């Protein structure tokens, strides 16, 4: 049982670990307060529900609060904790002072389509994520979309089940709040992921023309429209709107949920394509369905179980089924508008994107971004950082896919099955799927002061993912499958050929009083036979980063490009970056200061105090020595870059906490 309580002012009272400072918003069934942590003095938003839970109902509320707290995504306002104090249920959520999208964009004011596309892509990422967790939002409206500190959208205010006195006590007031955005099947009591898509469609409709499709002071009238009336044509309200855009929105607003897009990310993709190329109404590529994070069959066409006293009291309040409400909207034939067929217009050529154009800024990390890598199929990007997370996101839709809690990452295998992690004291390789440790190696204390790097050029995977080479002290090469050491060598640097069959070792013997110049050797991995060997210049060192070009013809040692067979010098990069990465066609190098590397070298006095850390990435022609262009999108030092498989895009991880995706050549 639940007793509804008056809107008591709880300012200065304590709920959980927070003291309430002031109300932020007073709603019909809850009040949102600004709260301060008793010990940490951090701010949070505390939602107090206008209901008192009796003991029998508290466990159910806490179970839902626990479920919400497990939803972690860059575009979801995090639920920090939940509880019941004085029989009053409450949730503690992350707070942002920027407010909601309703405050930023008041009703009646249309938004630019470019802004709408950005919002929808972020909402789609969050919604597909919660759907993969078998959670529905069911209360999507601008008032429930907050703005984060980095100007990102944050989905908030998930509906929480609260038992009520009876079905009547959750009737009119609850419905009025959300009926303006409700999906037809939601009104009928069987919501699905497509219901969330419909609500976003209503929001997009409102953003495009300044008003919702159905307006009335009578909520029953609005519900009847959602069930039976096609939305008024957008092009009639926004004359310059491309028909392709209207078609996408109308599909999301189909009365039949099966007629909508298969996933939210498919909806976002279609909307973006209608904006970028309005003459060509694109259909989502296959991977939206093949790799969607939730199958609609999990939800669609499932009807509620026969009502019992128990499940009726616990049913989500938005999927209500009132006798009087149903009677008011019954008796009509349900029909819906189908999308118009695509116009037969020849697509125009794709617009040229200038080199250095930022395509997307990923803001999922809350601390320095250390490293970045592409999946083998080029569809997804993995990034990791000092926040001890590795986050997977789609390189086309930019939607978040998964977050792994892990730290001290040195290198990720090309097939994304294994991770090498560690520091100056140990190296371990483990399998992501099982957590099984494949290799554990204690790095000897040589006194050389090996620097702890978040992404380390001294740890290299073979391109086929079968072997790992480490040059943290001496050079060791391991077979990942067996965990056995294939061979070891003197200390220095190491690089793999593109086929993984050969390995380049640049070593130097420091056991003698006057060390000889470093020697570079090319070995066959399977037989350990020496294929080539030559002595490097006396003014170089074996510890310069070594990289083999993808075509197998060149080796990069420090800033020098060498012929891989003869060791002949070809060209030298005149800048001073510590790290460079080959393009897939072996023609270009992305050159940058490794921010974390330089910071540690400065702190250890290996570099002069006051050394400036460059925030740019230089694209250099490796064969001519020409500086092609400079990328200036970051506000702090760059830690690592990775080229896409086709060489057209680059992802760069930075100390400014972002990962930038930008146009290369």
C-alpha positions in Angstrom: 0.0 0.0 0.0 1.0 3.6 -0.6 -0.1 6.8 1.1 0.3 9.9 -1.0 1.8 12.8 1.0 1.6 16.5 0.5 4.4 18.5 -1.2 6.3 19.0 2.1 9.4 21.2 2.0 12.3 19.0 2.9 15.0 21.6 2.5 18.0 21.0 5.0 16.8 17.5 5.7 19.0 14.4 5.0 18.2 11.7 2.5 20.9 9.0 2.1 24.2 10.7 2.1 22.9 14.0 0.9 21.4 17.2 2.5 18.8 18.9 0.5 19.6 22.5 -0.4 16.7 23.8 -2.6 14.0 22.6 -4.9 14.8 22.4 -8.6 11.5 21.4 -9.9 8.1 20.4 -8.3 6.1 17.9 -10.3 2.8 16.1 -9.7 4.3 13.0 -8.3 7.8 14.0 -7.3 10.0 17.0 -6.3 13.5 17.3 -7.6 16.0 18.9 -5.1 19.6 20.0 -5.3 21.5 18.1 -2.7 25.0 18.2 -1.3 27.0 15.1 -0.2 27.6 15.3 3.6 31.3 14.5 3.4 32.5 15.0 -0.2 30.5 18.3 -0.7 29.6 17.2 -4.2 26.3 18.2 -5.7 23.6 15.8 -7.0 19.9 15.9 -8.0 17.6 14.1 -5.5 14.2 13.1 -6.6 11.7 12.6 -3.7 8.4 10.9 -4.7 5.1 12.2 -3.3 4.3 8.8 -1.9 5.0 6.9 1.3 5.9 3.3 0.8 4.9 0.7 3.3 7.4 -2.0 4.3 6.0 -4.6 1.9 6.5 -2.3 -1.1 10.0 -1.0 -0.4 11.9 -4.0 -1.7 10.2 -3.6 -5.1 11.2 0.1 -5.3 14.8 -0.7 -4.3 15.0 -3.4 -6.9 14.1 -0.9 -9.6 16.5 1.7 -8.2 19.2 -0.9 -8.3 18.4 -1.6 -12.0 18.6 2.1 -12.9 21.9 2.5 -11.0 23.4 -0.2 -13.3 22.7 1.9 -16.4 26.0 3.5 -17.2 26.2 5.4 -20.5 27.6 8.7 -21.7 24.1 10.0 -22.6 22.3 8.9 -19.5 22.0 10.9 -16.3 23.6 8.5 -13.8 21.5 7.2 -10.9 24.0 7.3 -8.0 21.9 5.7 -5.3 18.3 5.1 -4.2 16.6 4.4 -0.9 13.7 5.0 1.3 13.8 7.5 4.2 10.9 8.1 6.5 9.0 5.7 4.2 9.5 8.2 1.3 11.3 6.7 -1.8 14.1 8.8 -3.4 16.7 8.6 -6.1 20.0 10.4 -6.2 21.1 11.4 -9.7 24.1 13.1 -11.3 23.5 16.9 -11.4 24.2 19.4 -14.2 23.5 23.1 -13.9 22.8 23.5 -17.6 19.2 22.5 -17.3 17.0 20.6 -19.7 16.4 20.9 -23.4 13.0 22.3 -22.6 14.7 25.2 -20.9 17.2 25.7 -23.7 14.6 25.4 -26.5 11.2 26.7 -25.3 8.1 25.4 -27.0 7.0 27.2 -30.2 10.6 27.7 -31.5 11.7 25.4 -34.3 15.3 24.1 -34.1 17.9 23.8 -37.0 17.9 20.3 -38.4 21.6 20.0 -37.8 21.0 20.5 -34.0 18.1 18.0 -34.1 20.3 15.3 -35.8 22.9 15.7 -33.1 20.4 15.3 -30.3 18.7 12.3 -31.9 22.0 10.5 -32.5 22.9 10.8 -28.8 19.4 9.8 -27.6 19.5 6.9 -30.0 22.7 5.6 -28.5 21.3 5.9 -25.0 18.0 4.2 -25.9 19.5 1.3 -27.8 21.7 0.8 -24.8 18.9 0.6 -22.3 16.9 -1.6 -24.6 19.8 -4.0 -24.7 19.5 -4.1 -20.9 15.7 -4.9 -21.2 14.7 -1.5 -19.9 12.2 1.0 -21.4 12.1 4.7 -20.7 8.5 5.5 -21.6 8.6 9.2 -20.6 10.7 10.8 -23.3 10.1 14.6 -23.6 12.3 17.7 -23.7 11.8 18.1 -19.9 13.4 14.8 -19.3 16.5 15.4 -21.4 19.2 17.2 -19.5 22.3 19.0 -20.8 25.7 17.8 -19.6 28.8 19.8 -18.8 30.2 19.1 -22.3 26.9 20.2 -23.9 25.9 16.5 -24.4 22.3 15.3 -23.9 21.6 13.2 -20.9 18.4 11.0 -20.8 16.9 11.2 -17.3 13.7 10.6 -15.3 13.0 7.0 -16.1 9.5 6.0 -15.0 9.6 4.1 -11.7 6.9 1.7 -10.6 5.2 2.7 -7.4 2.4 0.6 -6.0 -0.9 2.6 -5.6 -4.1 2.4 -3.7 -6.0 1.3 -6.8 -6.0 1.7 -10.6 -7.9 4.9 -10.2 -5.2 6.6 -8.1 -2.7 6.4 -11.0 -5.2 7.6 -13.6 -5.7 11.1 -14.9 -2.8 13.0 -13.3 -0.2 10.4 -14.3 -1.5 10.2 -17.9 -1.7 14.0 -18.5 2.1 14.3 -17.9 3.1 12.0 -20.8 0.0 11.5 -23.0 1.3 14.2 -25.4 4.2 11.9 -26.4 2.7 8.4 -25.9 2.8 5.7 -28.5 -0.5 4.0 -29.5 0.5 0.6 -28.1 1.6 2.3 -24.9 -1.9 3.7 -24.5 -3.2 0.2 -25.0 -1.0 -1.2 -22.3 1.8 -3.1 -24.1 4.8 -0.9 -24.6 8.0 -2.0 -26.4 11.3 -0.4 -27.5 9.4 1.0 -30.5 7.3 3.0 -28.0 10.4 5.0 -27.0 11.1 5.6 -30.7 7.6 7.0 -31.2 8.1 9.4 -28.3 11.4 10.6 -29.8 9.5 11.0 -33.1 7.0 13.3 -31.4 9.9 15.3 -29.9 11.6 15.6 -33.3 8.3 16.7 -34.9 8.0 19.4 -32.2 11.6 20.5 -32.7 11.1 20.8 -36.5 7.9 22.9 -36.5 7.6 24.3 -33.0 4.6 22.3 -31.8 3.5 18.8 -31.2 1.3 17.1 -33.9 -1.7 16.8 -31.5 -2.8 19.6 -29.3 -5.8 19.6 -27.0 -6.7 20.5 -23.4 -8.4 17.1 -23.2 -6.0 14.3 -22.7 -8.5 11.7 -23.9 -8.7 13.6 -27.2 -5.0 13.6 -27.6 -4.8 9.8 -26.9 -7.5 9.2 -29.5 -5.4 11.2 -32.0 -2.3 9.0 -31.2 -4.4 5.9 -31.9 -6.2 7.0 -35.0 -5.1 10.2 -36.6 -2.0 10.6 -38.8 0.2 13.5 -37.9 -0.3 16.7 -39.9 2.2 17.0 -42.8 5.4 18.6 -41.7 6.1 20.1 -45.1 2.9 22.1 -44.7 4.3 23.7 -41.5 7.9 23.9 -42.6 7.9 24.8 -46.3 11.6 24.4 -46.9 11.8 21.0 -45.2 13.0 18.2 -47.5 10.4 15.4 -48.1 13.1 12.9 -47.1 13.2 14.3 -43.6 9.4 14.2 -43.3 9.4 10.6 -44.5 11.8 9.5 -41.8 9.8 11.3 -39.0 6.5 9.8 -40.3 8.0 6.3 -40.3 9.0 6.7 -36.6 5.4 7.9 -35.9 3.7 4.9 -37.6 0.7 3.7 -35.7 1.9 0.1 -36.1 5.1 -0.4 -34.2 6.3 -3.0 -36.7 6.3 -0.3 -39.4 8.8 1.8 -37.4 12.6 1.5 -37.7 14.1 -1.7 -36.3 16.3 0.2 -33.7 16.7 3.8 -32.5 20.1 3.9 -34.1 18.5 3.0 -37.5 16.1 5.9 -37.0 19.0 8.3 -36.2 21.0 7.1 -39.2 18.0 7.6 -41.6 17.4 11.1 -40.1 21.1 12.1 -40.5 21.1 10.8 -44.1 18.0 12.7 -45.0 19.7 15.8 -43.7 23.1 15.2 -45.4 21.7 14.0 -48.7 18.0 15.0 -48.9 17.8 14.0 -52.6 18.7 10.4 -51.6 16.4 8.8 -49.0 18.8 6.2 -47.6 17.9 3.0 -45.9 19.9 1.9 -42.9 22.9 -0.3 -43.8 22.6 -4.0 -42.8 24.7 -3.7 -39.7 22.0 -1.8 -37.9 19.9 -4.9 -37.9 22.6 -7.5 -37.8 24.4 -5.9 -34.9 21.5 -4.2 -33.1 21.8 -4.5 -29.4 18.3 -5.7 -28.9 15.9 -7.7 -31.0 12.4 -6.2 -31.3 11.0 -9.7 -31.0 12.1 -9.6 -27.4 9.3 -6.9 -26.8 7.1 -6.6 -29.8 3.7 -8.3 -29.9 4.0 -9.4 -26.3 0.8 -8.7 -24.4 0.5 -8.3 -20.6 -0.1 -11.5 -18.6 -3.6 -11.8 -17.1 -3.9 -9.3 -14.3 -3.6 -10.4 -10.8 -3.7 -8.4 -7.6 0.1 -8.5 -7.5 1.1 -7.7 -11.0 -1.7 -5.1 -11.4 -0.3 -3.1 -8.5 3.3 -3.4 -9.8 2.5 -2.6 -13.4 4.5 0.3 -14.8 2.2 3.3 -14.3 2.5 4.5 -17.9 1.2 1.3 -19.4 -2.1 1.7 -17.6 -5.5 0.4 -18.7 -8.3 2.4 -17.3 -11.8 1.3 -18.1 -13.2 4.8 -18.5 -10.2 5.8 -20.6 -10.4 2.8 -22.9 -14.2 3.4 -23.3 -13.5 6.9 -24.4 -11.1 5.9 -27.2 -12.7 2.6 -28.3 -15.0 2.0 -31.2 -12.9 3.6 -34.0 -10.9 1.9 -36.8 -7.2 2.2 -36.1 -5.3 3.4 -39.2 -1.9 4.9 -39.8 0.1 6.7 -42.5 2.6 4.7 -44.4 5.9 6.3 -45.6 5.8 7.5 -49.1 8.1 5.6 -51.5 11.5 7.1 -52.2 11.6 9.6 -55.1 13.4 8.3 -58.1 16.0 11.0 -58.2 19.6 10.3 -59.2 21.9 10.8 -56.2 24.3 13.7 -56.4 28.0 13.0 -55.8 29.0 13.0 -52.2 30.4 16.3 -50.9 34.2 16.4 -50.5 35.2 16.7 -46.9 38.4 18.7 -46.4 41.3 17.0 -44.6 41.4 17.8 -40.9 37.6 18.2 -40.6 36.3 16.9 -37.2 33.6 14.4 -37.9 32.7 13.6 -34.3 33.9 14.3 -30.8 33.4 11.3 -28.4 33.0 12.5 -24.8 32.4 9.3 -23.0 35.6 9.5 -20.9 35.6 11.5 -17.7 39.4 11.7 -17.5 42.4 11.7 -19.9 41.9 9.5 -23.0 45.0 7.3 -23.4 44.5 5.1 -26.4 42.3 4.3 -29.4 41.9 1.4 -31.8 39.7 0.4 -34.7 37.9 -3.0 -35.1 39.1 -5.2 -37.9 35.9 -4.5 -39.9 36.3 -0.7 -39.5 32.9 -0.3 -38.0 33.7 0.3 -34.3 36.2 2.2 -32.3 37.6 1.3 -28.8 39.1 4.0 -26.6 40.5 3.8 -23.1 41.7 6.2 -20.5 42.7 7.2 -17.0 39.1 6.7 -15.9 39.9 3.0 -16.0 37.4 2.2 -18.7 37.6 0.9 -22.2 34.6 2.0 -24.2 33.4 0.6 -27.6 31.4 2.9 -29.9 30.2 2.8 -33.5 32.4 4.8 -36.0 29.4 5.7 -38.2 26.5 6.3 -35.8 28.8 7.2 -32.9 26.5 5.2 -30.6 27.9 3.7 -27.4 28.1 -0.1 -27.5 29.8 -1.3 -24.4 32.0 -0.2 -21.5 34.6 -2.5 -19.9 36.0 -1.5 -16.5 39.8 -1.9 -16.8 42.9 0.1 -16.3 46.6 0.1 -17.2 46.0 -0.9 -20.8 49.1 -1.1 -22.9 47.8 -2.6 -26.1 44.7 -4.3 -27.5 45.0 -7.3 -29.9 43.9 -6.6 -33.5 41.1 -9.2 -33.3 39.9 -7.5 -30.0 40.1 -10.8 -28.1 43.1 -10.0 -25.8 44.4 -7.0 -23.8 47.9 -6.4 -22.6 48.0 -4.4 -19.5 50.6 -3.5 -16.8 53.1 -0.9 -15.7 56.9 -0.6 -15.0 56.7 -3.7 -12.8 54.7 -6.3 -14.6 53.0 -7.2 -17.9 50.0 -9.4 -18.2 47.8 -10.5 -21.1 44.3 -11.7 -20.6 41.4 -12.8 -22.6 38.5 -10.3 -22.6 35.6 -12.9 -22.9 36.7 -15.0 -20.0 39.1 -12.9 -18.0 41.6 -15.7 -18.2 45.3 -14.7 -17.8 47.3 -15.8 -20.8 50.7 -14.3 -19.9 52.1 -12.8 -16.7 55.6 -11.4 -16.7 57.5 -9.6 -13.9 59.6 -6.8 -15.3 63.0 -6.9 -13.6 64.1 -3.9 -11.7 66.9 -2.8 -13.9 67.2 0.7 -12.4 66.7 2.1 -15.8 63.4 3.8 -14.7 61.1 2.4 -17.3 58.2 4.9 -17.7 54.7 3.8 -17.0 52.8 4.6 -20.2 49.1 4.1 -20.8 49.8 3.1 -24.4 53.3 1.8 -24.8 55.3 1.4 -28.0 57.3 -1.2 -26.2 54.4 -3.7 -26.4 53.4 -4.8 -29.9 50.9 -7.3 -31.2 51.5 -9.1 -34.4 48.9 -8.1 -37.0 47.4 -11.6 -36.9 47.0 -11.4 -33.1 48.9 -14.6 -32.5 52.0 -13.2 -30.9 53.0 -10.4 -28.6 56.4 -8.7 -28.4 57.5 -6.8 -25.4 60.6 -4.6 -25.1 60.0 -3.3 -21.5 63.4 -4.6 -20.5 64.9 -7.2 -22.8 62.9 -8.1 -25.9 60.6 -11.1 -25.5 58.2 -12.7 -28.0 55.3 -14.8 -26.7 52.8 -17.1 -28.3 49.5 -16.0 -27.0 47.8 -19.4 -27.4 50.3 -21.3 -25.3 51.7 -18.4 -23.2 55.2 -19.7 -24.0 58.2 -17.5 -24.9 59.3 -18.0 -28.5 62.6 -16.2 -28.1 64.3 -13.3 -26.3 66.9 -10.8 -27.2 68.9 -7.8 -26.0 67.0 -4.7 -25.0 65.8 -2.3 -27.7 62.8 -1.8 -29.9 60.6 -4.1 -31.9 58.2 -4.0 -35.0 56.1 -6.5 -36.9 55.7 -7.0 -40.6 52.1 -6.5 -41.9 51.6 -10.3 -42.4 53.0 -11.2 -38.9 55.6 -13.6 -40.3 58.7 -11.4 -39.7 59.9 -9.2 -36.9 62.4 -6.4 -36.8 64.6 -6.1 -33.7 66.7 -3.0 -33.0 69.1 -3.9 -30.2 72.1 -2.6 -28.5 74.6 -4.2 -26.0 75.1 -2.0 -23.0 77.1 -4.6 -21.0 80.4 -3.3 -22.5 82.1 0.0 -21.4 81.7 1.6 -24.9 78.4 0.3 -26.4 78.5 -0.3 -30.1 76.0 1.3 -32.4 72.6 -0.4 -32.5 72.0 -3.3 -34.8 68.8 -3.9 -36.7 67.8 -7.5 -37.6 64.9 -9.0 -39.6 63.9 -12.4 -38.3 61.5 -15.1 -39.5 59.2 -15.6 -36.5 58.6 -19.3 -37.2 62.2 -20.4 -37.7 64.1 -17.5 -36.0 66.3 -17.4 -39.2 67.9 -14.0 -39.8 66.7 -12.5 -43.1 68.6 -9.2 -43.0 71.0 -7.4 -40.6 72.6 -4.0 -40.7 74.2 -1.5 -38.3 72.5 1.7 -37.5 74.2 5.1 -37.3 76.4 6.0 -34.3 74.2 9.0 -33.5 71.1 6.9 -32.9 69.8 4.5 -30.2 68.1 1.2 -30.1 65.3 2.6 -27.9 63.7 4.8 -30.6 60.2 3.6 -31.5 60.4 1.2 -34.4 57.5 0.7 -36.9 57.2 -1.4 -40.0 55.2 0.1 -42.9 52.1 -1.9 -43.9 53.5 -2.6 -47.4 56.6 -4.1 -45.8 59.0 -1.8 -47.7 60.0 0.7 -45.0 61.0 0.9 -41.3 60.5 3.9 -39.2 63.1 4.3 -36.5 62.5 7.4 -34.4 62.0 10.2 -37.1 64.0 8.3 -39.8 62.4 6.3 -42.6 64.7 3.4 -43.7 64.6 0.8 -46.5 63.5 -2.3 -44.6 65.8 -4.6 -46.7 69.0 -2.6 -46.8 68.7 -0.1 -44.0 69.3 2.7 -46.4 68.1 6.1 -45.2 65.2 7.5 -47.2 64.0 10.6 -45.4 63.8 12.3 -42.0 60.9 14.1 -40.3 62.1 17.5 -39.2 59.7 17.9 -36.3 60.1 16.6 -32.8 57.1 14.3 -32.1 57.9 11.2 -30.1 55.3 9.0 -31.8 54.3 8.4 -35.4 51.8 6.0 -37.0 51.8 4.7 -40.6 48.8 5.1 -42.8 47.4 1.9 -44.3 48.8 2.8 -47.8 52.3 3.3 -46.3 52.5 6.8 -47.8 51.8 9.0 -44.8 52.7 9.2 -41.1 50.6 10.8 -38.4 53.1 12.5 -36.1 52.3 13.8 -32.6 53.7 14.5 -29.2 52.7 11.6 -26.9 51.3 13.8 -24.1 51.6 11.3 -21.3 55.0 10.2 -22.4 56.3 13.7 -22.5 54.7 14.7 -19.2 56.4 11.8 -17.4 59.7 12.5 -19.1 59.5 16.1 -17.9 58.7 15.0 -14.4 61.6 12.6 -14.4 63.9 15.4 -15.8 64.5 13.4 -19.0 63.2 16.5 -20.8 63.9 20.1 -19.8 61.3 21.7 -17.5 59.0 24.0 -19.4 59.0 21.8 -22.5 55.8 22.6 -24.4 53.5 19.7 -25.3 52.1 20.2 -28.8 48.3 19.6 -29.1 48.3 19.0 -32.9 48.8 16.0 -35.2 51.0 16.5 -38.3 50.3 14.4 -41.4 53.6 13.9 -43.1 54.4 12.3 -46.5 56.9 9.6 -45.5 58.5 9.4 -49.0 59.0 13.1 -49.7 59.3 14.6 -46.3 56.5 17.0 -47.0 54.2 18.2 -44.2 50.8 17.6 -45.8 48.5 19.3 -43.1 48.1 19.8 -39.4 45.1 18.8 -37.3 44.3 21.3 -34.5 41.1 19.9 -33.0 42.4 19.1 -29.5 42.8 21.5 -26.6 45.5 19.4 -24.9 48.2 17.0 -25.8 47.5 13.9 -28.0 48.2 10.5 -26.6 47.6 8.2 -29.5 46.1 8.1 -33.0 44.7 5.3 -35.1 44.0 5.3 -38.9 40.8 3.7 -40.2 41.4 0.6 -42.4 40.8 2.6 -45.6 43.0 5.5 -44.5 40.3 8.1 -44.8 39.7 8.8 -41.1 41.8 9.1 -38.0 40.7 8.7 -34.4 42.9 10.6 -31.8 42.8 10.2 -28.0 43.8 13.3 -26.0 44.5 14.6 -22.5 41.5 16.9 -23.0 39.5 13.7 -22.3 38.0 13.5 -25.8 38.5 11.2 -28.7 38.2 13.0 -32.0 37.2 11.3 -35.3 38.4 13.4 -38.2 39.0 13.3 -42.0 42.5 12.3 -43.0 43.6 12.5 -46.7 
